Amino acid sequence: MFQKRTDTSQAVSRYLGVTSTFGAGIFTVLLAFSSMAQGDELIFSARVMGPVSNIYGVSADKALRKITENIRWRDIDADVSVQGTVVFSSNRETDQSIDIHRRSESFDLYVTDGRGVITALTDTPQNEMLPRFSPDGTRVAFVRARRQLVLLELASRRERLLYEAGEILDFDWAPDGSAVAMAARDRQRGVILQLHCDADCLAGPLNPQVLKQYPRLQHSDAIQAVDDEVSDFGSVDHLRWSPGGKTLAFIFHPDGQAARSLHLLSLESGESARISDESQQVQSPLSWSQDGDSLLYAALVNYRFYFDETAQKKVYQGAMQIFRSELNGKVQRLTDNTVAARAPVFVGENQIAYLQADQLAARQYALVMRDLDVGSERTVFDAVTPESRLVVRR
């Protein structure tokens, strides 16, 4: 049986308890809703058994709901539209018979309205990952084969290739849906591009604009970089547009030994600035507050990884903590004495959710909600996949 986290802080004003069967065990949902709006819902990937995962949603008015249900496939990378439609990536197949000779698999995109009907959006031998709804919910952008950024119009099922690069690491829609910001890299450079397009992005010029770029270390430079700690060579592997559409927050991943860092890029001036401490190894994803005045992120602190020859196993030392950084430079650590806390997201103005485990190498995480005003927190779900991100529908 999964163990429920004991709350050691003040009781919240209201909570809801739900008990349900999950795999071979029982889990308890204990949800704090003092500031979670009735229309809000958290979407995440739940661990079933082995690598199998399903998509779940949890909200103040609907409690816990299964969005997908299977015992053999991996349903991951979920996103939710303003209409409540959920899109996700999955390696599921129509033929459910066991094929012992199969040596490969592909992930396709699927969409569901939450009532049990799942519709395939793609069917190709390539992997299609990272589906993201446009702000109006009529289009989905996604990454195909790690190299192509593709747009799909849901009504017509028409596709358009928006951009192709050596590797596409992340992208995000502008709040008004008129552009896409994208992080990509090849052997020469890492770059942030902004793709301007017309109303539906299916026709007309895209007008790609370089917003930020970094040179990449070549192989001959890599050994020297270990000693010199070259910090301005690398790529951007995660980015998020601010609610007002004037700023991009991004994580810079250096090719050398320097720490991963959080930066802000002004789209008006083109200037960028680092806002994370040099001692932090910033981890994705990032989450903006609704007013655009602060960011949530996780960072490794005092991290060390090595292989223990005596025990013949990997050893991870240090902790991953949750931080809130305000645009004025003030940084607050929100977790303490937690070995692994990751994937934080704002649920409301004064409530956040994040994933938590007892060790960095944990195979499953607990979903925790915290009220920042009163300092209380509750465990919502005990078996979230470590790769899951938390998506909020408002």
Secondary structure in CASP SS format (residue, H / E / C, confidence):
PFRMAT SS
TARGET T0000
AUTHOR 0000-0000-0000
METHOD secondary structure of the structure
MODEL  1
M C 1.00
F C 1.00
Q C 1.00
K C 1.00
R C 1.00
T C 1.00
D C 1.00
T C 1.00
S C 1.00
Q C 1.00
A C 1.00
V C 1.00
S C 1.00
R C 1.00
Y E 1.00
L E 1.00
G E 1.00
V E 1.00
T E 1.00
S E 1.00
T E 1.00
F E 1.00
G C 1.00
A C 1.00
G E 1.00
I E 1.00
F E 1.00
T E 1.00
V E 1.00
L E 1.00
L E 1.00
A E 1.00
F C 1.00
S C 1.00
S C 1.00
M C 1.00
A C 1.00
Q C 1.00
G C 1.00
D C 1.00
E E 1.00
L E 1.00
I E 1.00
F E 1.00
S E 1.00
A E 1.00
R E 1.00
V C 1.00
M C 1.00
G C 1.00
P C 1.00
V C 1.00
S E 1.00
N E 1.00
I E 1.00
Y E 1.00
G E 1.00
V E 1.00
S E 1.00
A C 1.00
D C 1.00
K C 1.00
A E 1.00
L E 1.00
R E 1.00
K E 1.00
I C 1.00
T C 1.00
E C 1.00
N C 1.00
I C 1.00
R C 1.00
W C 1.00
R E 1.00
D E 1.00
I E 1.00
D E 1.00
A E 1.00
D E 1.00
V E 1.00
S C 1.00
V C 1.00
Q C 1.00
G C 1.00
T C 1.00
V E 1.00
V E 1.00
F E 1.00
S E 1.00
S E 1.00
N C 1.00
R C 1.00
E C 1.00
T C 1.00
D C 1.00
Q C 1.00
S C 1.00
I C 1.00
D C 1.00
I C 1.00
H C 1.00
R C 1.00
R C 1.00
S C 1.00
E C 1.00
S C 1.00
F C 1.00
D E 1.00
L E 1.00
Y E 1.00
V E 1.00
T E 1.00
D C 1.00
G C 1.00
R C 1.00
G C 1.00
V C 1.00
I E 1.00
T E 1.00
A E 1.00
L C 1.00
T C 1.00
D C 1.00
T C 1.00
P C 1.00
Q C 1.00
N C 1.00
E E 1.00
M E 1.00
L E 1.00
P E 1.00
R E 1.00
F E 1.00
S C 1.00
P C 1.00
D C 1.00
G C 1.00
T C 1.00
R E 1.00
V E 1.00
A E 1.00
F E 1.00
V E 1.00
R E 1.00
A C 1.00
R C 1.00
R C 1.00
Q E 1.00
L E 1.00
V E 1.00
L E 1.00
L E 1.00
E E 1.00
L C 1.00
A C 1.00
S C 1.00
R C 1.00
R C 1.00
E E 1.00
R E 1.00
L E 1.00
L E 1.00
Y E 1.00
E E 1.00
A C 1.00
G C 1.00
E E 1.00
I E 1.00
L E 1.00
D E 1.00
F E 1.00
D E 1.00
W E 1.00
A C 1.00
P C 1.00
D C 1.00
G C 1.00
S C 1.00
A E 1.00
V E 1.00
A E 1.00
M E 1.00
A E 1.00
A E 1.00
R E 1.00
D C 1.00
R C 1.00
Q C 1.00
R E 1.00
G E 1.00
V E 1.00
I E 1.00
L E 1.00
Q E 1.00
L E 1.00
H E 1.00
C C 1.00
D C 1.00
A C 1.00
D C 1.00
C C 1.00
L C 1.00
A C 1.00
G C 1.00
P C 1.00
L C 1.00
N C 1.00
P E 1.00
Q E 1.00
V E 1.00
L E 1.00
K E 1.00
Q E 1.00
Y E 1.00
P E 1.00
R C 1.00
L C 1.00
Q C 1.00
H H 1.00
S H 1.00
D H 1.00
A H 1.00
I H 1.00
Q H 1.00
A H 1.00
V H 1.00
D H 1.00
D H 1.00
E C 1.00
V C 1.00
S C 1.00
D C 1.00
F C 1.00
G E 1.00
S E 1.00
V E 1.00
D E 1.00
H E 1.00
L E 1.00
R E 1.00
W E 1.00
S C 1.00
P C 1.00
G C 1.00
G C 1.00
K C 1.00
T E 1.00
L E 1.00
A E 1.00
F E 1.00
I E 1.00
F E 1.00
H E 1.00
P E 1.00
D C 1.00
G C 1.00
Q C 1.00
A C 1.00
A C 1.00
R C 1.00
S E 1.00
L E 1.00
H E 1.00
L E 1.00
L E 1.00
S E 1.00
L C 1.00
E C 1.00
S C 1.00
G C 1.00
E C 1.00
S E 1.00
A E 1.00
R E 1.00
I C 1.00
S C 1.00
D C 1.00
E C 1.00
S C 1.00
Q C 1.00
Q E 1.00
V E 1.00
Q E 1.00
S E 1.00
P E 1.00
L E 1.00
S E 1.00
W E 1.00
S C 1.00
Q C 1.00
D C 1.00
G C 1.00
D C 1.00
S E 1.00
L E 1.00
L E 1.00
Y E 1.00
A E 1.00
A E 1.00
L E 1.00
V E 1.00
N E 1.00
Y E 1.00
R E 1.00
F E 1.00
Y E 1.00
F E 1.00
D E 1.00
E C 1.00
T C 1.00
A C 1.00
Q C 1.00
K E 1.00
K E 1.00
V E 1.00
Y E 1.00
Q E 1.00
G E 1.00
A E 1.00
M E 1.00
Q E 1.00
I E 1.00
F E 1.00
R E 1.00
S E 1.00
E E 1.00
L C 1.00
N C 1.00
G C 1.00
K C 1.00
V E 1.00
Q E 1.00
R E 1.00
L C 1.00
T C 1.00
D C 1.00
N C 1.00
T C 1.00
V C 1.00
A E 1.00
A E 1.00
R E 1.00
A E 1.00
P E 1.00
V E 1.00
F E 1.00
V C 1.00
G C 1.00
E C 1.00
N C 1.00
Q E 1.00
I E 1.00
A E 1.00
Y E 1.00
L E 1.00
Q E 1.00
A E 1.00
D C 1.00
Q C 1.00
L C 1.00
A C 1.00
A C 1.00
R C 1.00
Q C 1.00
Y E 1.00
A E 1.00
L E 1.00
V E 1.00
M E 1.00
R E 1.00
D E 1.00
L C 1.00
D C 1.00
V C 1.00
G C 1.00
S C 1.00
E E 1.00
R E 1.00
T E 1.00
V E 1.00
F E 1.00
D E 1.00
A E 1.00
V E 1.00
T C 1.00
P C 1.00
E C 1.00
S C 1.00
R C 1.00
L C 1.00
V E 1.00
V E 1.00
R E 1.00
R C 1.00
END
